[in-house]
Amino acid sequence: MKVLLKGGRVVDPANGVDGAADVLIDGATVARVGRDLPSDGARIIDVPPGWIVCPGFIDMHVHLREPGQEHKETVATGVAAAVAGGFTAVACMPNTNPVNDNAGVTEFILNKAGEAGLARVYPIGAVSRGSRGEQLADLGELRAAGCVAVTDDGRPVTTALLMRRALEYAGMFNMPVIDHCEEPTLKGDGVAHEGFHASSLGLRGIPAAAEEIMVERDVTLAGLTGSAVHIAHMSVRGSLRAVRAGKDRAVRVTCEVTPHHFTLTDEALAGYDTNVKMNPPLREVADREALIQGLVDGSIDAIATDHAPHHYDEKRVEFDLAPFGIVGLETAVALALDRLLHAGVISLSRLVELMSLNPARILAVKGGTLTPGAPADLTILAPDHLVTVDAARFRSKSRNTPFGGWTLRGGVAATIVGGRAVYVNEDVAEAGRFGAMQVKTAASGST
């Protein structure tokens, strides 16, 4: 079936497209992009003026929790949250139970994703067996099973030698090593950023240096091995300096930042809300401003959510005892539109680069472009739609967000994967607009 998305503003930084245009979809692929395209027998869908049509967003850092922690999230609920949040693909971390350190777990995740039939899922395998940091996992086996990168996320790769070997081994398969940068002896039993606000509240601190030291190490090791390293959820300005220095030396280093780190600071700790407890922690104002500048100048490569669902009961405890992490799939796009685009911080083209083109390039997966022949994975945005974050309406199993009740400017109108409308937001798109493209399982409602 052919579908012509007519009108709207098409933004495709890979091809230098930013303006009024049509997108012709033929089956599961993009056929053409251009102005005033003929229908050529296609079903015509008029895109309202002001809406944005762009390559599907890719979240390269999520925790789907399955297998083993299905009370927090499952692959099915995670991808439902993803498409509702405008993501056509997600890359899932290996800290499941059992850990994704072998082909059997990888294949299990891919089978569950296939059954759900919503967002594409790209598993990320463990660097070490059981993510214990002692012995390398069989990275070749993980790659053959479908993993697109390796990491021990949730834990750092503590020893420099193991990190070097991981980079060398993963480099043989053209896979990046994604590292959770944290020097464990400096982190200790800290629960919040080491600074004025944690001290005034009596919370044990995690110094910025705990992250900076490991980023410096891993950038150096990537330069030594010639392999690609990706710095996960970067949170402090010292880490950004290290990444910039590595890029200046042509080291293969990339990095990501989360919406909560470019939106919030450790001032949010007041009140001891466990929904602002995450790792790395919310940092001080100077760190947030440095990260925003990195988004502007190109030093930061991607925006990723670090979607980390936890059951309600797990977060309803004392701050020290609560697990780290917040959900992010259903708030990330609205936060990016509101805090970055509408605030005049970055352009729309740069936003699409950060959330679509660059994640696809870093992970070497399909997508990130509307080039003819590319998968028909598209995110359609209603940039002026006002979104009120209501955790009770999340498709994720978990509700652990600090943004509940916030009103943000900009939302998702529809998410299309392989030419199918897997999500339509009926708060902004009247029922039936996407007609035959829409999948029965695509639940309506706002993000």
C-alpha positions in Angstrom: 0.0 0.0 0.0 1.2 3.5 -0.9 0.6 6.4 1.5 1.3 10.1 0.8 1.8 12.3 3.8 1.0 15.6 2.2 2.0 19.0 3.7 3.6 19.7 7.0 7.2 20.6 7.6 9.6 17.8 6.7 12.9 17.8 8.6 15.7 15.4 7.6 19.1 16.7 8.5 20.8 13.7 6.8 19.6 15.1 3.4 19.6 18.8 4.3 15.8 18.9 4.1 13.9 21.4 6.3 10.7 22.9 4.9 7.2 22.2 3.4 7.3 18.8 1.6 5.4 15.6 1.1 6.6 12.1 2.0 5.5 9.1 -0.1 5.6 5.7 1.6 5.5 2.5 -0.4 4.8 -0.4 1.9 7.4 -0.4 4.7 9.9 2.0 3.0 10.2 5.7 2.1 9.7 6.1 -1.7 10.1 9.9 -2.2 10.4 13.2 -0.4 9.6 16.4 -2.2 7.2 19.3 -2.9 3.8 18.7 -4.5 4.4 15.0 -5.1 1.7 13.3 -7.3 -0.5 10.8 -5.5 0.4 8.0 -7.9 -2.5 6.0 -6.6 -1.5 6.5 -2.9 -3.8 7.0 -0.1 -3.5 10.7 0.8 -3.1 11.8 4.4 -3.1 15.6 4.9 -0.7 16.7 7.5 -2.0 19.8 9.3 0.0 23.0 8.9 2.7 23.4 11.5 3.1 19.7 12.2 6.6 18.3 11.7 7.4 15.1 9.8 10.8 13.7 10.6 12.8 10.4 10.7 11.7 8.3 13.6 13.3 9.1 16.9 15.7 6.4 18.4 16.2 6.1 22.1 19.6 4.5 22.5 19.4 4.0 26.3 16.4 2.3 27.9 15.8 -0.4 30.5 13.0 -2.7 29.5 13.5 -4.9 32.6 12.4 -8.2 31.0 13.5 -10.9 31.7 13.4 -11.0 35.4 11.9 -7.7 36.6 8.5 -7.8 34.9 6.9 -6.0 37.9 8.7 -2.9 36.8 8.3 -3.2 33.0 8.1 -5.7 30.2 9.2 -5.5 26.6 5.6 -5.1 25.5 4.8 -2.2 27.9 8.2 -0.6 27.3 7.7 -0.4 23.5 4.1 0.8 24.0 5.5 3.6 26.1 8.2 4.2 23.4 5.8 4.7 20.5 3.5 6.9 22.7 6.6 9.0 23.3 7.5 9.3 19.6 10.2 6.7 19.5 10.2 4.3 16.6 13.2 2.3 18.0 14.8 1.7 21.4 18.1 0.1 22.4 17.7 -1.8 25.7 20.4 -2.2 28.4 21.5 -5.7 29.5 21.0 -5.4 33.3 18.1 -7.8 33.3 17.8 -11.0 35.4 19.5 -13.0 33.9 21.9 -10.5 32.5 21.9 -10.3 28.7 25.4 -11.7 28.4 24.5 -14.6 26.0 22.6 -15.3 22.8 19.7 -16.9 24.6 18.7 -13.8 26.5 19.2 -11.6 23.4 17.0 -13.8 21.3 14.4 -13.9 24.1 14.2 -10.1 24.0 14.0 -9.9 20.2 11.1 -12.5 20.3 9.2 -10.5 22.8 9.7 -7.4 20.7 8.4 -9.2 17.6 5.3 -10.3 19.5 4.6 -6.7 20.6 5.0 -5.4 17.0 5.4 -1.7 18.0 8.8 0.0 18.2 12.0 -1.7 16.9 14.1 -3.1 19.7 17.9 -3.2 19.5 19.4 -5.3 22.4 22.7 -4.2 24.0 24.8 -7.0 25.4 26.9 -7.1 28.6 30.6 -6.4 28.5 31.3 -8.9 31.2 29.7 -12.2 32.3 26.9 -11.3 34.6 28.1 -7.7 34.4 30.4 -8.6 37.3 33.5 -6.9 35.7 35.6 -10.0 36.0 35.6 -11.9 32.6 34.6 -10.6 29.2 31.3 -12.0 27.8 31.4 -13.6 24.4 30.9 -10.4 22.4 31.0 -12.2 19.1 28.1 -14.4 20.1 26.2 -11.3 21.3 26.8 -9.6 18.0 25.7 -12.6 16.0 22.5 -12.8 18.1 21.5 -9.2 17.3 23.3 -6.9 19.9 24.3 -3.5 18.5 26.6 -2.5 21.3 27.9 -3.7 24.7 27.8 -2.2 28.2 27.7 -3.1 31.8 25.3 -0.2 32.3 24.2 0.2 35.9 27.8 -0.7 36.8 31.1 0.8 35.6 33.7 -1.3 33.9 36.0 -0.9 36.9 39.4 -2.1 35.7 41.2 -0.3 32.9 42.5 -3.6 31.5 39.0 -5.1 31.1 37.9 -1.9 29.4 40.8 -2.0 27.1 40.1 -5.6 26.1 36.4 -4.8 25.7 37.2 -2.0 23.3 39.6 -4.2 21.3 37.1 -7.1 21.1 34.1 -5.0 20.3 36.1 -3.1 17.8 36.5 -6.3 15.8 32.7 -6.3 15.3 32.4 -2.6 14.8 30.4 -2.2 18.0 30.7 0.7 20.4 31.3 0.1 24.1 28.9 2.1 26.1 30.2 3.0 29.5 28.5 4.0 32.7 31.3 6.2 34.0 31.6 6.0 37.7 34.6 5.5 39.9 33.0 3.2 42.6 35.3 4.1 45.5 34.5 7.7 45.1 30.8 7.1 44.6 30.7 4.9 47.7 27.3 4.9 49.2 26.4 8.4 47.9 22.8 9.1 46.8 22.9 12.6 45.5 25.3 15.1 43.9 28.0 16.2 46.4 27.3 19.8 47.0 25.4 22.4 49.0 21.9 20.9 48.5 22.9 17.3 49.5 24.8 18.6 52.5 22.0 20.8 53.7 19.6 17.8 53.5 22.0 15.4 55.2 22.3 13.2 52.0 25.5 11.4 51.2 27.2 12.9 48.2 28.6 11.6 44.9 31.3 14.0 43.7 31.5 15.1 40.0 35.0 13.6 40.0 33.6 10.1 40.3 32.3 10.5 36.7 35.0 12.7 35.3 37.9 10.3 36.2 36.3 7.4 34.3 35.4 9.5 31.3 39.0 10.6 31.1 40.2 7.0 31.3 37.8 5.7 28.7 38.5 8.5 26.2 42.2 7.7 26.6 41.6 3.9 26.2 39.5 4.6 23.1 42.4 6.5 21.7 44.8 3.7 22.5 42.7 1.0 20.9 41.2 3.0 18.0 37.8 1.6 18.9 34.5 3.5 19.6 33.4 4.4 23.1 30.1 6.0 24.0 29.7 7.9 27.3 26.3 7.2 28.7 24.1 9.7 30.6 26.8 12.4 30.9 26.1 14.8 33.8 29.1 17.0 34.6 31.1 19.7 32.8 34.4 18.0 33.5 33.2 15.0 31.5 32.2 17.2 28.6 35.7 18.7 28.6 37.2 15.3 28.4 34.9 14.3 25.5 35.8 17.5 23.6 39.5 16.9 24.2 39.1 13.4 22.8 37.3 14.6 19.7 40.0 17.2 19.1 42.5 14.3 19.0 40.2 12.3 16.6 39.4 9.7 19.3 36.2 7.8 18.4 34.2 9.1 21.3 30.5 10.0 21.4 28.2 10.9 24.3 24.6 11.4 25.3 22.7 13.5 27.8 19.3 12.9 29.3 16.3 15.3 29.4 16.4 15.3 33.2 20.0 16.4 33.3 19.4 19.3 30.9 16.2 20.3 32.7 16.7 19.8 36.4 19.4 20.5 39.0 20.2 19.3 42.5 17.9 22.1 43.8 15.1 19.6 43.1 16.3 17.5 46.0 14.4 19.7 48.4 11.5 17.6 49.7 13.3 14.3 49.5 11.2 13.2 46.5 12.7 9.8 45.5 11.6 10.5 41.9 14.5 12.9 41.6 17.0 10.2 42.7 18.9 8.9 39.7 22.4 7.8 38.8 24.3 9.9 37.8 22.5 12.3 40.1 21.1 15.7 39.2 24.0 18.1 39.3 24.5 21.8 40.0 23.4 24.7 37.8 26.9 25.1 36.2 26.8 21.5 35.0 23.4 21.8 33.5 24.4 25.0 31.6 27.5 23.3 30.3 25.5 20.4 29.0 23.1 22.7 27.3 26.0 24.4 25.6 27.3 21.0 24.5 24.0 20.4 22.8 24.3 23.7 21.0 27.9 23.4 19.8 27.7 19.7 18.7 30.0 18.3 21.5 27.1 16.2 22.7 25.9 13.6 20.1 22.6 12.3 21.3 19.7 12.8 23.7 18.7 9.5 25.4 16.2 8.9 28.2 17.8 6.4 30.4 14.3 5.2 31.0 14.5 3.3 34.3 11.1 2.1 35.5 10.6 1.1 39.2 7.5 -0.2 41.0 5.6 2.3 43.1 6.4 0.5 46.3 10.2 0.5 45.6 10.2 4.3 45.4 7.9 4.9 48.4 10.7 4.5 50.9 13.4 6.8 52.5 15.5 8.6 50.0 18.6 6.6 50.9 16.9 3.3 50.4 15.1 4.0 47.1 16.5 2.7 43.8 18.1 5.1 41.3 16.2 6.0 38.2 13.2 7.6 36.6 11.0 6.8 33.5 11.5 9.0 30.5 10.1 7.5 27.3 6.8 9.4 27.5 8.2 12.8 28.6 11.5 13.2 26.6 10.2 14.6 23.4 7.9 17.2 25.1 10.8 18.2 27.4 13.1 18.6 24.4 10.6 20.6 22.5 9.7 22.8 25.4 13.1 23.4 27.0 15.4 23.3 23.9 13.4 24.1 20.8 10.9 26.7 22.0 13.4 28.2 24.4 15.5 29.0 21.3 18.4 26.9 22.5 18.7 24.6 19.4 17.1 24.4 16.0 14.6 21.8 15.0 17.1 20.2 12.6 19.6 19.9 15.5 16.9 18.3 17.7 16.2 15.7 15.0 19.9 15.1 14.6 20.2 14.5 18.4 17.2 12.2 18.7 17.3 10.3 15.4 20.2 10.7 13.0 23.0 10.5 15.5 21.7 7.5 17.5 21.3 5.6 14.3 24.8 6.4 13.3 26.4 5.6 16.7 24.6 2.2 16.8 25.0 1.6 13.1 21.3 0.7 12.8 18.8 1.6 10.0 16.8 4.8 10.4 17.6 8.4 11.1 16.9 9.5 7.6 14.1 9.8 5.0 16.3 8.8 2.1 14.4 6.8 -0.5 14.6 3.1 0.4 15.0 3.8 4.1 12.6 2.2 6.6 9.3 4.2 6.8 9.9 5.0 10.4 8.6 8.5 11.1 7.8 10.7 14.1 5.2 13.3 13.6 5.2 16.2 16.0 2.6 18.8 17.0 5.1 21.4 18.2 2.6 23.8 19.7 0.3 21.2 21.4 0.3 21.7 25.2 1.1 18.5 27.0 0.2 18.1 30.7 2.3 15.2 32.1 -0.1 12.7 33.7 1.7 9.7 35.0 -1.6 7.8 35.5 -1.9 7.7 31.7 1.6 6.3 31.0 1.8 3.1 29.0 4.8 2.2 31.0 4.1 -0.1 33.9 5.9 2.4 36.2 5.1 6.0 37.2 8.4 7.2 38.7 8.7 10.6 37.1 9.5 14.0 38.7 7.6 15.8 35.9 4.0 14.9 36.9 1.7 17.8 36.5 4.2 19.8 34.4 2.7 21.5 31.3 5.0 21.5 28.3 4.7 23.0 24.8 5.1 20.3 22.1 3.9 16.8 21.8 3.8 13.7 19.6 1.0 13.5 17.0 1.8 10.0 15.6 4.5 7.4 15.4 4.9 5.3 12.3 7.1 2.2 12.1 7.6 0.3 8.9 4.8 2.2 7.2 2.3 1.4 10.0 0.9 4.0 12.4 1.6 2.3 15.7 0.5 5.2 17.8 -1.9 8.1 17.1 -2.4 10.8 19.8 -6.1 11.5 19.6 -5.7 14.6 21.8 -4.2 16.3 18.7 -5.1 14.0 15.7 -8.8 13.3 15.0 -9.7 9.7 14.9 -9.2 8.1 11.6 -6.7 10.6 10.1 -4.2 7.8 9.6 -6.9 5.4 8.6 -5.5 2.2 7.1 -2.0 2.9 8.4 -3.1 2.6 12.0 -2.6 -0.7 13.8 -5.4 -1.9 16.1 -3.1 -2.1 19.1 -2.2 1.6 18.7 -3.9 2.9 21.8 -5.1 6.5 21.7 -4.4 9.2 24.3 -1.7 11.8 25.1 1.8 11.4 26.2 
